[in-house]
Amino acid sequence: MNLPIYRIHMGPARCAADLTDGSERGEYVPQDYILNVLGRPMRSVNLMYCYYPLDETFPLRARDAFAGKEMKNQWDTPYEDYFPYTGGLNGSRDGEVFRQMQDIRRHGQDVTLTLVIDPNVPDEHLVAIAEDLKPYGRVLLRINHEATGDWFAFNKRAGYAEIAQFFVRACEIMREHAPNVQTITCIGGIEDPDSETMVKEEEFACTVPAADIWSVDKYMSLHWGWPYDIAEKGGTSHNRHSYKDVYDLTKRSFRRFTELNGGETKPMVMSEFNADGDVTGPYDQCDMVDGFFRMIKEDPENWLTGINFYQFRDRGRLGLETEDPNHPGNGIAQPVMRTFQRWIHDPLFLPEIMECGETALPVTLRWGSADDAEGLAVRLKLDADPHFCELYFEDDQNYMIECNGKWFYKSPETKFVDLMPAFFEHRLTGPTEMTLKFFAPPATGLNDLECPDGLMNSYTTITALPKIRIAYAPVEPARE
């Protein structure tokens, strides 16, 4: 590739697009699959884990440890049926959670770790978790989310004030032992339209200045009785709100967070967001998600930092895909998938990529996070809509590549990347110029902590770019 090379920088979107991958309602889906379906990486991918190391049955998953227990609702076990966090004190850093975090980071995304923790664990457990997370660059850690509720196991093991103080202590420990970790407080926010204060505000006000990021979980509709009953008209295990009311309450929550923080703002995210198709059906679900995203785009106040869609694949109707009951490893795309795909390619949710001047190889690229990364770009001149557009690599680098709005992953072992899917839905109608962009997230998913700034940054030296093959006709012409 003998084309001029330019340095580029990837910065934050106006509103980041995040995604939950796996929970008590669905299994983890590898990032290769998600990238191919959605066409772009997320800012962050959220994992749902639990840590109850003082329990004799832990780290067995709740569904296995309490298989014979009579269940009346999703939370009717001594601890949540999330994936067990197998790190921590006396744990192993070779468990599934670490493989998933590495998968996420290799694909140019940050990790959000939602971790429900027994609030009775001593501080050394929190220190051990901090040490676990140090090699993963910027990590967004959401501890004991929806803490003002009464359904999670940690709410049944300590009072609200104790849970709030546990969160504050965890924030202090993370800052001391793992400064790369940003903590998220996730509480109820303002839920009553006639109230100026938040749910359990007196108990949880201390978490607002302690956290790095503020958040609420807001579902425009939700069937919390799943899978133990069916949402029927007049039932008591589901609800539905207008997307306008949910938007207003979320924005008011941000303003109240700011007031409780002495007038200074911090990043605000929606850590879980969706409309439950069990309540709305598939088409109203699309309309509600679309309406909410439209309100973000049309709001002149830039107050929302990110929104996390819950989730990619779900056994119920809270996913972009539903899990195929005949083949659980397969997903069935729902209509909301199209809505989500369209919006995450809108400028509102796209990271800002800026050109920083011409350069020459070799070049060392820095990967800081999904919205702070250095890359390379080359300008392509295409004469027409291609029939073949291919990259051939001789190096063993790890790349995220963008072409014509679609992203591709190249693992260290891969030597060939077919760029033609970038043109299937956006065919060219004539001669066109475009840029081909390369970023180099860490190949192992881990930062090198021996590097002076390895806590936050990973570096890759690029000595050669791939050869490109472009052809505008079939190899052999059609025959009569």
Buried (B, 14 or more C-beta within 10 A) or exposed (E): BEEEBBBBBBEBBBBBBBBBBBBBBBBBBEBEEBBEBBBBBBBBBBBBBBBBBEBEBBBBBBEEBBEEEEEEBBBBBBBBBBBBBBBBBEBEEEBBBBEBBBBBBBBBBBBBBBBBBBBEBEEEBBBBBBBBBBBBBBBBBBBBBBBBBEEBBBBEBBEBEBBBBBBBBBBBBBBEBBEBBBBBBBBBBBBEEEEEEBBBBEBBBBBBBBBBBBBBBBBBBBBBBBEEBEBEEEEEBBBBBEBEEBBBBBBBBBBBBBEBBEEEEBBBBBBBBBBBBBBBEEEBBBBBBBBBBBBBEEEEEEBBBBBBBBBBBBBBBBBBBBBEEEEEEEBEBBBBBEBBBEBBBBEBBBBEBEEEEEBEEEBEBBBBBBBBBBBBBBEBEBEBBBEBBBBEBEBEBBBBBBBBEBBBBBBEEBEEBEBEBBBEEEEBEEEBEBBBBBBBBBBBBBBEEEEEEBBBBBBBEBEEBBEBEBEEEEEEEEEE
